[in-house]
Amino acid sequence: MTHSRAHRLALTLYAYAFLDDFVLLYPLYALLFADNGLSVGEISSLFALWSATGVLLEVPSGAWADAVSRRLLLWFGPLLTAAGFTLWVLYPAYWSFALGFILWGTRGALASGALEALIHDELDRLGAADRYARLMGRARAAGLLGVMAATALAGPVFDAGGYPAVGAASVLACLLTATVATRFPENRGNDSEPPESWSATLRCGLATARAHHRVRAALLLVPAVTAIWGALEEYTPLLISATGVPEAVAPFYLLLLGAGATAGGLLAGPAARLRSRGLAALLATAALSLATGAAAHTPAGLPLVAVAFGGFQLATVLADARLQRRLDDATRATVTSLAGLGTDVTTIAVYGTYAALTTQTDHAMAFTALATPYLLTAALLLHGLPRSRA
């Protein structure tokens, strides 16, 4: 019975992750904005608004998930995105695009922390917490497959029905995501009672992160591992172009990089037992692969970048699993959201750093330079071993 329940939970998670990223507007929304007369500055302001919404709501939404219901946030969030996409297609103007990004940013904040907390606690209740890394790694792989499938279908659907057809397909994906979310189990309150109010939950989560060294170290590791390569993904088309790859062939190299990240997620199960020394070796190897592949300035180096993305994806899942092992269920979503906030803020800083680097050098060298912090993180993991034993 326990095995079948864990299996159902896993299938629900994979379907949720796939549908959540199966949005045909992903590869086309920038063109939608431009085709409706927005300038580059206006489009950039929309992206900034999107990021700011996530940063402001990340931690409060995590506390809400702990105080109220994680499943509630997981099904309600996609409905907000569906409303935003509907506005974009029916009323294509700056105000609707801005409101849509606020709704989309809110949806991202609602899921961040809530999903990880729900999955870990349900696995723990079933006596299968050791499967957490495997499930989350496969979920990340399912999400990447959703992105690739949406990218492949966006062109034909657009040719058949333009932006209305692409928008309708995206809204449908959101509605299906919300439907799948209602299938998540939630059995909180039986083993432990969460704080009575949102404010009490928030204070308790912040106190946990502040008072416990092991929790704080695991919390800081998540943005240290996740933010840089997550930001660099946005620039991979520029890196591919800089190596001399023709535009017609560039999508195949993007698929190669996506395949590398997908493989990393699928390896999370076998690698779940890696401890600090192994995680440090993984980060160092991925960093060296990224630096070597990017510095080659040729298409021959791109497979090494794919290997690096696979390593970083794997390290991201393992860092999250390490954090979850050190938390209790009453404030799990709140503290996980703190890690998400750190990731969001660091990612924005990486965007600024990348822009500054490319004013002095090319895209390949910017990728190479941004591999360096991973070596520092690996060194800090190794340096922390004696203290952890103590």
DOZAKE-27028 format. One line per field, with one value per residue (C-alpha): residue in three letters; x, y, z negated. Coordinates in steps of 0.001 Angstrom, whole numbers, plus 500000, padded with zeros to 6 digits. Example, Ala and Ser with C-alpha at 12.3 -4.5 7.8 and 13.67 -1.06 7.14 Angstrom:
REM residues 2
residu = [ALA, SER]
u = [512300, 513670]
v = [495500, 498940]
w = [492200, 492860]
//
This chain:
REM residues 390
residu = [MET, THR, HIS, SER, ARG, ALA, HIS, ARG, LEU, ALA, LEU, THR, LEU, TYR, ALA, TYR, ALA, PHE, LEU, ASP, ASP, PHE, VAL, LEU, LEU, TYR, PRO, LEU, TYR, ALA, LEU, LEU, PHE, ALA, ASP, ASN, GLY, LEU, SER, VAL, GLY, GLU, ILE, SER, SER, LEU, PHE, ALA, LEU, TRP, SER, ALA, THR, GLY, VAL, LEU, LEU, GLU, VAL, PRO, SER, GLY, ALA, TRP, ALA, ASP, ALA, VAL, SER, ARG, ARG, LEU, LEU, LEU, TRP, PHE, GLY, PRO, LEU, LEU, THR, ALA, ALA, GLY, PHE, THR, LEU, TRP, VAL, LEU, TYR, PRO, ALA, TYR, TRP, SER, PHE, ALA, LEU, GLY, PHE, ILE, LEU, TRP, GLY, THR, ARG, GLY, ALA, LEU, ALA, SER, GLY, ALA, LEU, GLU, ALA, LEU, ILE, HIS, ASP, GLU, LEU, ASP, ARG, LEU, GLY, ALA, ALA, ASP, ARG, TYR, ALA, ARG, LEU, MET, GLY, ARG, ALA, ARG, ALA, ALA, GLY, LEU, LEU, GLY, VAL, MET, ALA, ALA, THR, ALA, LEU, ALA, GLY, PRO, VAL, PHE, ASP, ALA, GLY, GLY, TYR, PRO, ALA, VAL, GLY, ALA, ALA, SER, VAL, LEU, ALA, CYS, LEU, LEU, THR, ALA, THR, VAL, ALA, THR, ARG, PHE, PRO, GLU, ASN, ARG, GLY, ASN, ASP, SER, GLU, PRO, PRO, GLU, SER, TRP, SER, ALA, THR, LEU, ARG, CYS, GLY, LEU, ALA, THR, ALA, ARG, ALA, HIS, HIS, ARG, VAL, ARG, ALA, ALA, LEU, LEU, LEU, VAL, PRO, ALA, VAL, THR, ALA, ILE, TRP, GLY, ALA, LEU, GLU, GLU, TYR, THR, PRO, LEU, LEU, ILE, SER, ALA, THR, GLY, VAL, PRO, GLU, ALA, VAL, ALA, PRO, PHE, TYR, LEU, LEU, LEU, LEU, GLY, ALA, GLY, ALA, THR, ALA, GLY, GLY, LEU, LEU, ALA, GLY, PRO, ALA, ALA, ARG, LEU, ARG, SER, ARG, GLY, LEU, ALA, ALA, LEU, LEU, ALA, THR, ALA, ALA, LEU, SER, LEU, ALA, THR, GLY, ALA, ALA, ALA, HIS, THR, PRO, ALA, GLY, LEU, PRO, LEU, VAL, ALA, VAL, ALA, PHE, GLY, GLY, PHE, GLN, LEU, ALA, THR, VAL, LEU, ALA, ASP, ALA, ARG, LEU, GLN, ARG, ARG, LEU, ASP, ASP, ALA, THR, ARG, ALA, THR, VAL, THR, SER, LEU, ALA, GLY, LEU, GLY, THR, ASP, VAL, THR, THR, ILE, ALA, VAL, TYR, GLY, THR, TYR, ALA, ALA, LEU, THR, THR, GLN, THR, ASP, HIS, ALA, MET, ALA, PHE, THR, ALA, LEU, ALA, THR, PRO, TYR, LEU, LEU, THR, ALA, ALA, LEU, LEU, LEU, HIS, GLY, LEU, PRO, ARG, SER, ARG, ALA]
u = [500000, 502808, 504598, 501460, 500818, 504402, 504043, 500846, 502520, 505448, 503223, 501212, 504437, 505804, 502547, 502413, 506016, 505545, 502298, 503591, 506316, 504296, 503477, 503563, 503869, 507339, 509312, 506984, 505983, 508856, 507728, 504135, 505283, 507380, 504620, 502314, 504660, 506618, 510154, 513152, 513045, 509382, 509984, 512900, 510691, 508200, 510940, 512027, 508427, 508187, 511353, 510389, 507009, 508679, 511221, 508578, 506188, 508621, 508883, 505349, 503867, 506033, 504722, 501181, 501781, 502908, 500048, 497197, 497642, 500416, 498075, 495828, 498688, 499736, 496326, 495502, 498778, 498294, 494862, 496578, 498906, 495963, 494273, 497444, 497859, 494192, 494734, 497787, 495883, 492568, 493966, 497528, 498841, 501500, 499104, 497844, 501359, 502409, 499412, 500048, 503648, 502507, 500113, 502825, 505344, 502785, 502160, 505880, 506148, 503142, 504678, 508226, 508639, 505113, 505866, 509110, 507543, 504459, 506458, 509020, 506447, 504214, 507202, 508289, 504804, 505033, 508491, 510066, 511867, 515023, 513272, 512942, 516033, 515088, 511549, 512553, 515311, 512861, 510363, 512961, 513613, 509868, 509731, 512548, 510750, 507674, 509685, 511160, 507767, 506190, 509041, 508608, 504843, 504803, 505753, 503134, 500382, 501293, 501247, 497780, 496133, 498522, 498799, 495188, 495855, 499169, 497530, 494590, 496957, 498935, 495796, 494695, 498072, 497644, 494150, 495405, 498233, 495720, 493592, 496558, 497460, 494138, 495375, 498245, 497669, 498003, 497921, 499284, 498157, 498268, 501936, 502588, 500570, 501719, 501747, 498282, 498784, 500685, 502721, 503621, 504717, 506873, 508539, 509154, 510696, 512989, 514037, 514869, 517100, 518790, 519348, 520558, 523938, 523259, 519958, 521536, 524447, 522090, 519857, 522766, 524006, 520824, 521300, 525069, 524446, 521305, 521517, 524522, 523825, 520112, 520902, 523422, 520720, 519086, 522257, 522963, 521590, 524131, 526953, 525978, 525859, 529268, 530834, 529880, 526927, 524505, 521053, 519397, 521487, 521400, 518161, 519858, 522607, 519977, 518406, 521851, 522169, 518623, 519424, 522444, 520324, 517659, 520246, 521461, 517972, 517564, 520833, 519595, 518369, 521674, 523590, 521312, 523869, 526583, 527783, 529811, 532985, 531153, 529031, 532178, 533764, 530599, 530555, 534268, 533954, 530927, 532671, 535767, 533605, 531734, 534914, 536691, 533711, 532931, 536557, 536968, 535025, 533949, 530915, 533144, 533150, 529345, 529049, 531213, 528776, 525975, 527911, 528341, 524609, 523903, 526242, 524706, 521174, 522163, 523828, 520707, 518511, 521015, 521323, 517536, 517409, 520104, 518034, 514839, 516580, 517427, 513946, 510833, 507483, 505910, 508082, 509452, 507852, 508843, 512537, 512562, 511112, 513985, 516319, 514192, 514463, 518234, 518218, 516069, 518237, 521472, 520115, 519359, 522916, 524254, 522287, 523951, 527379, 526954, 525959, 529028, 531342, 530096, 530969, 534609, 534763, 532716, 530002, 532367, 534670, 531703, 530566, 534118, 534409, 531087, 532223, 534742, 532295, 531451, 535062, 534794, 531570, 533282, 536195, 533818, 532045, 535348, 536440, 533225, 533753, 535726, 533248, 530334, 531896, 532464]
v = [500000, 502395, 501652, 502297, 505605, 506726, 505697, 507745, 510723, 510428, 510214, 513232, 515196, 514316, 515264, 518525, 519399, 518575, 520507, 523463, 524020, 522928, 526533, 527350, 531073, 530563, 530844, 533495, 535979, 538388, 538442, 539041, 542129, 543441, 542828, 544980, 547941, 547597, 548926, 547023, 549245, 548470, 544734, 544915, 546719, 543840, 541326, 543470, 543612, 539822, 539312, 541896, 540228, 536908, 538451, 540323, 537381, 534461, 534229, 535417, 532788, 530097, 531041, 530961, 527435, 526295, 528038, 527146, 524501, 523656, 521902, 524983, 527141, 524556, 524479, 528158, 529420, 528043, 529701, 533067, 532337, 531262, 534602, 536466, 534649, 535286, 539014, 538973, 537512, 539338, 542776, 542964, 546197, 547206, 547274, 543739, 542422, 544018, 542601, 539195, 539202, 540171, 537210, 534927, 536099, 535513, 532018, 531226, 532459, 530388, 527151, 527818, 526080, 524671, 521938, 520792, 520813, 518850, 516180, 515702, 515530, 513084, 510845, 511065, 510082, 507031, 506143, 506939, 510243, 508728, 508847, 512643, 513447, 510837, 512164, 515820, 515069, 513274, 516108, 518606, 516361, 516223, 520025, 520301, 517834, 520038, 523070, 521196, 519837, 523299, 524798, 522163, 522711, 526507, 527087, 524810, 526029, 529650, 528988, 527459, 530062, 532858, 534217, 533354, 529650, 529704, 531592, 529185, 526201, 527879, 528611, 524992, 523794, 525977, 524640, 521068, 521847, 523118, 520003, 517714, 519688, 518711, 515094, 515794, 514252, 516477, 514868, 517612, 518057, 514376, 514109, 517721, 520889, 523916, 527387, 528883, 531970, 533184, 535649, 532988, 530648, 533346, 534203, 530551, 529896, 532922, 531897, 528385, 529723, 532135, 529796, 526536, 526500, 523331, 524705, 528046, 526376, 524173, 527177, 529240, 526341, 526311, 529762, 529204, 526121, 527169, 530851, 531145, 528319, 529137, 532670, 531452, 529295, 532506, 533399, 530027, 531097, 533935, 531574, 529145, 531949, 533218, 529840, 530289, 527892, 528803, 529948, 526975, 524560, 526484, 524823, 521425, 522677, 524126, 520659, 519237, 521573, 520707, 517009, 517513, 519199, 516493, 513758, 515512, 515454, 511755, 510944, 512437, 509072, 507193, 510241, 510930, 509579, 512040, 514020, 517236, 515826, 514229, 517335, 519476, 517180, 517360, 521176, 521444, 519023, 520874, 524241, 523042, 521547, 524832, 526916, 524582, 524197, 527916, 529000, 526755, 529332, 526505, 524230, 521346, 522830, 522887, 519202, 520084, 522893, 520303, 518079, 521073, 521848, 518224, 518460, 521712, 520334, 517306, 519512, 521694, 518707, 517416, 520830, 521011, 517468, 518378, 521365, 519311, 516713, 519426, 520949, 520052, 519989, 522899, 525552, 523593, 525731, 528971, 528089, 526615, 529912, 531723, 529651, 530584, 534248, 533923, 532282, 535046, 537853, 536124, 535437, 539134, 539923, 537406, 539122, 542418, 540793, 539133, 542433, 544102, 541304, 541401, 545098, 544070, 540636, 538157, 535714, 532746, 534438, 535649, 532023, 531030, 533747, 532825, 529231, 530439, 530930, 527233, 526392, 528640, 526890, 523501, 524694, 525950, 522587, 520829, 523377, 522844, 519098, 519168, 521569, 519385, 516351, 518363]
w = [500000, 499085, 502351, 504416, 502645, 503225, 506868, 507265, 505637, 508050, 511132, 509976, 509442, 512895, 514615, 512672, 513563, 517264, 517676, 515644, 518246, 521292, 522187, 525888, 525167, 523638, 526892, 528369, 525683, 526432, 530070, 528930, 527038, 529916, 532458, 530325, 530410, 527163, 527151, 525802, 522718, 522098, 522530, 520097, 517575, 517804, 517001, 514047, 512788, 513114, 511063, 508439, 507874, 507182, 504813, 502794, 502446, 502154, 498356, 497433, 499734, 498154, 494716, 496122, 497437, 493975, 492186, 494564, 497257, 499688, 502104, 502172, 503415, 505990, 507689, 507260, 508743, 512284, 512402, 511937, 514843, 516990, 516252, 517188, 520497, 521305, 520771, 523027, 525958, 525555, 524650, 526011, 524481, 521974, 519013, 519679, 520189, 516890, 515021, 516588, 515359, 511854, 511889, 513297, 510690, 507950, 509254, 509153, 505574, 504493, 505801, 504561, 501226, 501194, 503754, 502132, 498668, 499740, 501573, 498793, 496005, 497874, 498645, 495016, 493866, 496133, 494802, 498174, 497542, 499048, 502457, 502373, 504466, 507077, 507428, 507592, 510083, 512342, 511882, 513103, 516090, 516779, 516667, 519196, 521454, 521162, 522265, 525231, 526284, 526053, 528074, 530776, 531010, 530732, 534374, 535981, 533645, 534342, 538096, 537736, 535515, 534571, 531034, 530101, 530735, 528859, 525991, 525819, 525690, 522899, 520866, 521320, 520015, 516932, 516281, 516624, 514203, 511637, 512148, 511567, 508406, 506834, 506946, 504565, 501132, 498088, 494671, 492468, 488899, 487966, 487022, 486066, 485669, 487711, 486134, 485814, 487968, 490986, 488911, 486344, 489126, 490685, 487371, 486615, 490035, 489805, 486297, 487525, 490287, 487897, 484971, 486537, 488257, 490258, 491586, 492436, 494261, 496305, 497043, 498389, 500491, 502595, 504207, 504400, 506553, 508434, 509336, 511656, 514053, 513939, 515120, 517709, 519316, 520547, 522454, 524063, 527484, 527462, 526491, 529250, 531803, 530647, 531466, 535126, 535215, 538063, 536934, 538623, 536544, 533235, 531967, 532086, 529786, 527457, 527352, 526534, 523542, 522475, 522759, 520502, 517825, 518168, 517662, 514532, 513070, 513845, 512054, 508768, 507476, 507813, 506538, 503552, 501062, 502047, 499053, 498849, 500368, 503283, 503883, 503874, 506481, 508602, 508515, 509310, 512248, 513643, 513233, 515076, 517839, 518227, 518304, 520742, 523049, 523201, 523554, 526594, 528689, 531035, 531381, 530265, 526768, 526414, 525378, 522373, 521528, 521714, 519296, 516974, 517043, 516205, 513222, 512028, 512386, 510320, 507697, 507536, 506693, 504122, 502456, 502123, 500709, 498176, 497044, 496747, 494549, 492031, 491729, 489786, 491522, 489608, 491309, 494262, 496994, 495246, 494983, 498497, 499724, 498017, 500184, 503196, 502279, 502083, 505501, 507021, 505647, 506664, 510141, 510626, 509498, 512035, 514803, 513896, 513662, 517038, 518633, 517132, 518262, 521856, 522092, 521601, 523225, 525282, 524256, 524094, 521618, 519552, 519192, 518276, 515630, 514036, 513590, 510986, 508057, 508223, 507418, 504361, 503284, 503691, 501548, 498845, 498793, 498205, 495593, 493687, 493237, 489967, 488390, 489486, 487774, 484650]
//
